[in-house]
Amino acid sequence: MEDLYPSRKNDQPSILERKDPVMYTDRSKDNQAPISKEQLDSYEQNGFLQIKNFFSDKEVTDMQKAIFELQDSNKDVSSDKVIREPESEDIRSIFHVHRDDNYFKDIAYDKRILDIVNHLLGSDVYIHQSRINYKPGFKGKEFDWHSDFETWHVEDGMPRMRAVSLSIALSDNYTFNGPLMLIPGSQNYYVSCVGETPDDNYKDSLKKQKLGVPDQDSLRFLSKKGSGISVPTGKAGSITLFESNTMHGSTSNMTPYPRNNLFMVYNSVENRLREPFSGGKERPEYIAVRESTGSLTTAR
């Protein structure tokens, strides 16, 4: 299959224009959308959309209880799905929660969410990846700038930009506790990064990403094009939907306030994974789903 978005193949970075639409549903159908025209405009223009108070207080409390119960039960567990911080045994992420835990499976299948992502992607969807990210006060580490699609394309074989990430805030997000940062408009440009991808790169990259991280000049270009950097803040229970190629990252958390989130990636059933464009081995199922790719709407 032709590689429309080559990366990690040259010794110099480059910036390519996006070849795919940001929204796949015909905008003439905005009156049928589960969110407003203004929200759709914001997503298409900026590459992300925050919806505050999406979940009720009761739902948030239940989710918070569930993520910490899962963290406690995995405290001493040795599993590839449990990612620990590079300099400690603290849990950084727990993967594949939508398949391993019925409670989180129900959240992944929530009709309110599916209606939105189906509309944005113009098709039924499946979960490409799910995880809980923990960023405790004082010691939660950063996530370097990156486009998710660059990694999913190179290392997983995702052909096109037809996926959307969902971050459910399970702590209050402030500007100072290591929140998600996004570059508006960056979804329209693809940063082709340098470096050759070794097999099993994920074993290191899930702790600290080194490949697929854009160079400083490219980040300056994107932030100038997009008029800076946006930091969605707000109470737990808010959600942020961001397009697969939107450049994002987060700083370490030096404050007493934790920043935890449930993260799920919805990929179009028409955009299933092929062979990795790096030419390397496929990443494990718990990182890049290949087996359970049927429509969530049909299966619900």
Secondary structure, 3 states (H helix, E strand, C coil): CCCCCCCCCECCCEEEECCCCCCCCCHHHHHHCCCCHHHHHHHHHHCEEEECCCCCHHHHHHHHHHHHHHHHHCCCCCCCCEEECCCCCCEEEEECHHHHCHHHHHHHCCHHHHHHHHHHHCCCEEEEEEEEECCCCCCECCEEEECHHHHHHHHHCCCCCCEEEEEEECCCECCCCCCCEECCCHHHEEEECECCCCCCCHHHHCCCCCCCCCCHHHHHHHHHHCCCCECCCECCCCEEEEECCCCEEECCECCCCCCCEEEEEEEECCCCCCCCCCCCCCCCCCCCCCCCCCCHHHHC
